[in-house]
Amino acid sequence: MPHDHAELSPSGHPYRQDLDAPLTRFQTMEIAVRELLIEKGVLTAEEVAAQIARMDARSPRNGAAVVARAWVDPAFKARLLADASAACREMGFEIDGLKLIAVENTDQTHNLVVCTLCSCYPRNLIGPPPDWYKERAYRTRAVRAPRPLLREFGLELAPDIRLQVHDSTADMRYIVLPQRPAGAEGWSEDQLAALVTRDSLIGVGVALEPRHVSSAKIS
């Protein structure tokens, strides 16, 4: 029995009242531009779906793999700190035209990443940002009161540790290279990657201790 597709757009998007709320102006614009590009033959619906799937596949696990490689390979670590975009491409993680900068935590320095204007974030490498990263409270306090902010995340820095805050922009993003925890000597890259959390890649946390690896979840 033939199906009636009268209410579907060329890319299969249903034209209907949103079940939760009316479409926003930007959602409407996105649908209109996408449908026009498909209608004109610039893109296909399959290409749009493939790109969405590619974006959805990005997660903190990719960033964790980069950190683990840096922990075991001093030469790669040097390349990562010199040009993070190129180093990530070495591992097959496409950064596109984004300038990615890796900043290293040491015994003397801790790094924290924020976007004070909106929610610029290294999505190409570690997926979409957590909701709190986009909130005004985080964006403001990361600059004005970073130590109390970190304390609320459960991270207490010693007074003599220098706290460096990095403000992301539309074309320049940061990723933190956390310190390798003690007790993981001889571990494989996959094992080490399980110690790297999303929060440690942003700087509101540190890498997990090896005794916690069995329950480590990177989300």
Secondary structure, 3 states (H helix, E strand, C coil): CCCCCCCECCCCCECCCCCCCCCCHHHHHHHHHHHHHHHCCCCCHHHHHHHHHHHHCCCHHHHHHHHHHHHHCHHHHHHHHHCHHHHHHHCCCCCCCCEEEEEECCCCEEEEEECCCCCCCCHHHHCCCCHHHHCHHHHHHHHHCHHHHHHHCCCCCCCCCEEEEEECCCCEEEEEECCCCCCCCCCCHHHHHCCCCHHHHHCCCCCCCHHHHHHCCCC
